[in-house]
Amino acid sequence: MEQYLINSLDIAGTLAFAISGALAAARKDFDLFGISFTAFITALGGGTVRDLCIGYTPVSWMRDMNYLYIIILAVVVTFLFSKYLLNLHRTLFLFDAIGIGVFTIIGMKKALALDIHIVMAIMMGITSAVMGGVFRDTFLNEVPLILREEIYATACLLGALIYIGLEYLGVNPVLCLTVTIIFIITIRILSMRYHISLPKITLHHDL
């Protein structure tokens, strides 16, 4: 049941990330190749970096063609319904939140399965969740979302710690996953709604 739930959410998250990347490229007036490439790096960039770091090669998307089919579907959907999708920003944001929650756990569990230290495993989980967005934003010449004021990677970190804690206490795996995802979604929504951010250093320049 846990694996089925993870696989289902993985597909939904990959599709949402790919569509978000395709839409971002479309706003920049990219051509079909540019839109497809941006969708690809957004959806699979994080998992690729994770797999390379932990020595899991060939990387996941090279082992399962379904990931490429999902990206193709995302590009087609974006081309056909771009105007409609622009009105679904909140819905896509929700799927994005679900995606980072799922990808955090997937990345972390994959690293732990290879006997990687738990701290490094958490880092791999966060990498899985956020690096695709970093590649997308950098490719589009924008400041990556992870570096802005929004709570993003921090939500993944807290979610990973909660998942580990619940698992250590022997909580049902499906419940662990569900609670973690809900927590990450809640943190993302609250941080956006109430403009919650981490402290930052403000430098005052003398005129």
C-alpha positions in Angstrom: 0.0 0.0 0.0 2.8 2.4 0.9 4.7 1.8 -2.4 1.5 2.1 -4.4 0.8 5.5 -2.8 4.3 6.7 -3.4 4.2 5.6 -7.0 0.9 7.3 -7.6 2.0 10.6 -6.0 5.3 10.3 -7.8 3.5 10.3 -11.1 1.3 13.3 -10.1 4.3 15.2 -8.8 6.3 14.6 -11.9 3.4 15.7 -14.1 2.9 18.8 -12.1 6.6 19.8 -12.1 6.8 19.1 -15.8 3.8 21.3 -16.5 5.1 24.1 -14.3 8.4 24.0 -16.2 6.7 24.0 -19.5 4.5 26.9 -18.6 7.5 28.9 -17.2 9.3 28.4 -20.6 6.1 29.3 -22.5 6.0 32.6 -20.7 9.5 33.3 -21.9 8.4 32.6 -25.5 10.6 29.5 -25.8 10.1 27.2 -28.8 8.9 23.6 -28.6 12.4 22.3 -27.8 13.0 24.9 -25.2 9.6 24.1 -23.5 10.3 20.4 -23.6 13.8 20.7 -22.2 12.6 23.0 -19.4 9.8 20.5 -18.5 12.4 17.7 -18.5 14.9 19.4 -16.2 12.2 20.6 -13.8 10.6 17.2 -13.4 13.7 15.0 -13.4 16.6 17.3 -12.4 16.4 16.6 -8.7 16.2 12.9 -9.0 19.1 12.8 -11.5 21.4 14.8 -9.1 20.4 12.5 -6.3 21.0 9.3 -8.2 24.4 10.5 -9.4 25.4 11.5 -5.8 24.5 8.1 -4.4 25.9 6.2 -7.3 22.6 4.9 -8.5 23.3 4.5 -12.2 21.8 4.4 -14.7 19.6 7.1 -13.1 15.9 6.4 -12.4 14.4 8.0 -15.5 16.7 5.9 -17.7 15.3 2.7 -16.1 11.7 3.7 -16.6 10.3 5.1 -19.8 7.1 6.2 -18.1 8.9 9.3 -16.8 9.5 10.5 -20.4 6.0 9.7 -21.3 4.8 11.8 -18.5 6.9 14.7 -19.6 5.6 14.4 -23.2 2.1 14.4 -21.9 2.9 17.5 -19.8 4.2 19.4 -22.9 1.2 18.4 -25.0 -1.2 19.4 -22.2 0.6 22.7 -21.9 0.4 23.4 -25.6 -3.3 22.6 -25.8 -4.5 24.1 -22.5 -1.9 26.8 -21.7 -4.5 29.6 -21.2 -6.7 27.4 -19.0 -3.7 26.2 -16.9 -2.6 29.7 -16.2 -5.9 30.0 -14.2 -5.0 26.9 -12.2 -2.0 28.4 -10.5 -3.3 27.5 -7.0 -4.0 23.9 -8.1 -0.6 23.5 -9.6 0.9 25.0 -6.5 -0.8 22.3 -4.4 0.5 19.6 -6.7 4.0 21.1 -6.4 3.7 21.0 -2.6 2.6 17.4 -2.8 5.5 16.7 -5.2 8.2 18.1 -3.0 6.8 16.1 -0.1 6.8 12.9 -2.0 10.2 13.5 -3.6 11.8 14.3 -0.3 10.7 11.0 1.1 11.5 9.0 -2.0 15.0 10.5 -2.2 15.7 10.0 1.5 14.4 6.3 1.5 16.5 5.5 -1.6 19.6 6.9 0.1 18.9 5.0 3.3 18.5 1.8 1.4 22.1 2.1 0.3 23.2 2.5 4.0 24.0 6.2 3.5 24.2 8.2 6.8 20.9 9.6 7.8 22.0 13.2 7.6 23.2 12.7 4.0 20.0 10.8 3.2 18.0 13.8 4.3 20.1 16.0 2.1 19.5 13.7 -0.8 15.7 13.9 -0.1 15.8 17.7 -0.2 17.9 17.5 -3.4 15.3 15.3 -5.0 12.6 17.8 -4.2 14.2 21.2 -5.0 17.0 20.8 -7.6 14.6 20.5 -10.5 13.2 23.9 -9.6 16.8 25.3 -9.3 17.7 24.1 -12.8 14.4 25.5 -14.2 14.8 29.0 -12.6 18.5 29.2 -13.5 17.8 28.2 -17.1 15.1 30.9 -17.3 17.6 33.5 -15.9 15.6 33.9 -12.6 16.6 33.7 -9.0 15.9 30.1 -7.9 12.9 29.7 -5.7 15.0 28.0 -3.0 17.0 31.2 -2.6 14.0 33.5 -2.3 12.2 34.5 0.8 9.6 31.6 0.6 9.8 28.6 2.9 10.7 25.8 0.5 13.6 23.6 1.3 13.0 24.2 5.0 9.6 22.6 4.7 11.3 19.5 3.1 13.8 19.4 5.9 11.2 19.5 8.7 9.0 17.0 6.9 12.0 14.6 6.6 12.7 14.9 10.3 9.0 14.2 11.1 9.0 11.2 8.9 12.1 9.8 10.5 10.7 10.4 14.0 7.3 8.8 13.2 9.1 5.8 11.6 11.3 5.4 14.6 8.2 5.3 16.8 6.8 2.5 14.7 4.0 4.4 13.2 2.3 2.8 10.2 4.3 3.6 7.0 1.3 4.9 5.1 0.4 7.2 8.0 4.0 8.4 8.2 3.9 9.3 4.5 0.5 11.0 4.8 1.3 13.0 7.8 4.6 14.1 6.3 3.0 15.2 3.0 0.2 17.1 4.8 2.8 18.8 7.0 4.9 20.0 4.1 1.8 21.2 2.2 0.6 23.1 5.2 4.0 24.8 5.7 4.2 25.8 2.1 0.7 27.2 2.0 1.1 29.1 5.3 4.5 30.5 4.3 2.9 31.8 1.0 -0.3 33.1 2.6 1.3 34.9 5.5 4.7 35.7 3.8 6.6 33.6 6.4 10.4 33.4 5.7 13.7 32.7 7.4 15.7 35.5 8.9 18.0 37.3 6.5 20.9 39.7 6.7 20.2 43.2 5.6 23.2 45.2 4.5 23.0 49.0 4.6 25.2 50.7 2.0 26.6 54.1 2.7 25.8 56.7 0.1 
